[in-house]
Amino acid sequence: MSPSGSTGHGRRPHEQSRRGLRTAPRAVPWKARIGFRVWLVDYNIVMYDALTSRYTFACPARGESRVALSAFRSFERLPGAAHPAVFRVRFACPCGDEHDGLVSHDELDWAPLGLHDGVFLNLMTSRVESLAAELGELAATRIGAGEWPWSFFCYPEERPRPVFPSSFALLAPGDGSLGLAVRCPACHALSVNLVSHEHVDLPFYNDAEVGVVGHVFAGDAPRTLEKFREELYSSRFDARRLGL
């Protein structure tokens, strides 16, 4: 970054495009002559890779980190932006620390389905083709057949429901499973399920059974991850089937 504050690409951080947030920054350390460390930022990195199911974020220690959705710890929609909405997320980084990042609604809900800019080499035709068209058609076919990318069990309604990651509130790991707090898109109540990592990371995976906390959470349910963990793993879970 130059002393004037330019990124070197004529774009400002957090600038939005027609498809949402610009892609995540790649931070590269560089020693300035005057003796302090600055970071060169490249905004042309794709934030979500549908082929590896990983998000890319800046990391102060590693430059950049690639993490799965199950590495996210909290989701908070920011006021103001609406088309698309913007979420502040906290994620567990491979460096051992937790960092905050910004993700657009499109990157949370649609990019994991392959509905994102990108290309791949079709070995059958030896041509470079659109990744979005290929994966998007597959996702549409599965949804049309009654499958949903993500689902959860709504405790107040006593029924499974389809959901998207933008309705997630908190994620807490423990004993090989994940505690997942979801705000129901239909009744707006908060339910807590115990699920596998694959249930969160892989669209259309959907655990056959999940653990459900038998409790109706108030609107001011625990907001901090530490308090959520304590309450989550001290609660009793009932196994519920997720057949939609």
N, C-alpha and C positions, 0 to 999 in steps of 0.2 A: 504494500500500500504506500503510495507516495505521501510526502508531507502535506499535500493539499487535501488528503482524504479520499483521493480517487482509488478505485479498485484496480485500475489499469484496463478495465473492459468497458468503461462508460456506464456501469450499472451500480446502483446503490444497494447495500445490504437490505434484505427483506422486500426488494422491489417485486411487484406482482405482475404476472403476465396474464394472457387470456386464459391459460389453463390453470392458473393458481400461482403458488409461490415459485420463485425461481429455484432451481435445484440447489441442493445442499452445498455449502462451501467446502472446498478442499483447502485446508490450511497448511502452508509449507513454510517452515522457519527459514529466515534469512538474516544474516548479521549485517546491520547497517554500519556504515563507516564511522558514524558518531558514537558507536558503542552500545546501542540498545537493540533488542530483538524486535523485529516486526514480522507480520504474517502476510504473505501473498495469498490472495483469495481467488479461487476459480469457481465461478457460478455456473459452469456448464456440466457439472456432474449430475447424473440422474439420481434423485434421492432414493427411489425404490427400484430394486431389480426383481422383476417377477420371476426370473429363472432361478434365483438363489433365495428368494423370500427374505431379503435383507434391506434395511434402511441404512443410508449413509449420513452420518453426522460429523461435525467438527469435534475434535478432542484436543484439549490443551496439551496433553502428554504425547499422544500418538499421531497428531496431525489430523487423522480422520479415523472413524470406526464404523464398522458395519454390524448392525445388530438386528435380531429378529423382533417381531412385534411382541413376543413374550418377554423381551428384555425391558419393555416400557413399564414404568411404575405408576405414573399418574397422567391423567388427561384433563386439560382445562381449556374450554373454549374461550377465546379472547373476545372482549367486546369490540364492536366497530365493524370489522370486515365481515361481509356476509356472502359474497359471490366471488370466490369461495370463502367459507368460514376458515378461520385459522385457529389452530390448537397449540397451546404450549404443553409439551410433554416432557416428562423426566424419565431418563432411561439409565439402566445399569450398563456401564461401559466396560469393555474388556480390560481397560487400564486399571480397573479395581475401584473406580470412583463412579459417582452418578452425576450426570450433566443434564441441563435443560436444552431443549431444541424446539424449533417451530415446524409444524407440519400442516399442510392445507387439508381441507376436508376431502379433496380429490385423492390426495396421496394416502390418506387413511382408508377410505372406503373403496375406491375404484382401482387404484394402481395395483393392489394385490390380485385383482382379477385379470390383469393384463391390459386394462384399458388405459394405456399410457403410451407416449411416444417411444418408439424403439423398433429395431429391425432384427431379423435373424436370417441365416443362410439356410434355405430349404434344400436339403440334400437330394430330394426327389426331383427338383426342377433345376437345381444349380443356380437359383436366382435369389437375390436378397429381397425379402418380403416383409410386410408390416407385421410386427409382433402384436400390436393392438388388435388388428383384424383377426388374426389367428386365435389368440387367447380369448378375445372378446366374444367371438362366435361360439367357442367351447363353453364359456361361462353362461351365455344366454341359453344354450341348449340345455345345460344342467338345471338352470333355474326354471326353465319352461317345463322340465320333467318333474318338478316338485322338490328339487334339492336346493338348499340355501347355503351360501358360503360360510356363514357363522350362525350359531343359534345359542340360546340360553334358556334356563327354566325360570319363569317369572313366578316367584312364590306367592304374592298376593292373588294372582289370577289362577294359580294352580295349573299352569299349562306351559309347554315349550313355545318359544317364539323365535322367529328369525330376527337377526340384529346385525348391525354393522359396527366396526371398531369405533366410530365417532360417538357411539353410545356407551363405550367403556368409561369407567370412572377411575378404578384403581386395579392394579395387579400386584400380588404378593406371592413370591415363591416359597415353597416349603415341602420337604419330604418328597421331592420328585414331582409334585403337582403345583398348580397355580390357583391361588384364591383370586377370583374375578368378580369385581363389583360392576354391575351393569344397571344403567338407568333405562327402564323399559320404555321403548318408543310409543307404546300404546297407553299404558296407565301412568307412566312417569314415576313409578315407585322404584326404589333401589333394591335389587336382589343380589345375593352373593352366592356364586357357584364355585365348586371345586372341580377343576378341569385339568386335562393334560396340556403340555406345551403345544402339541400338534393341533389341538382343538383351536388354539389361538393363532398359531403361525400359518397353518395350511388351510386355505379356503376349501370348503366342501369336505373337510375331514370329519368333523362333528362326532364327538364321543357318543357311544351308544347310551351310556349312563353318566350322569354327573352327580356330584354331591351338592346338596342344597341346604343352606342355613335356614332353619325354620324360624325365621324372625322377620317382621316387617320393620324396615329401617326408616327412621324419620328423615326428613329433608336435610337436617343438619347432622347426618351420619358422619362418623370419623373421617376427617379430611387428610390427616397426616398418615403417611404410610406406616410409621411405627405403631401408631394406635390401631390402625386397621389390622396389622399383622397380629397384634396381641388379641384383639377381639375375634379375629378370624379363626385362629388355631386354638382358641379356647371354646369354640362353639361346636355344637353337635350337628353332624351332617346326615341328611337322609339321601339315599340313592334314588334318583328320578330318571326315567327314560326320556330321551330327546326325540322320539319319533314325531316329526311334524306332519 
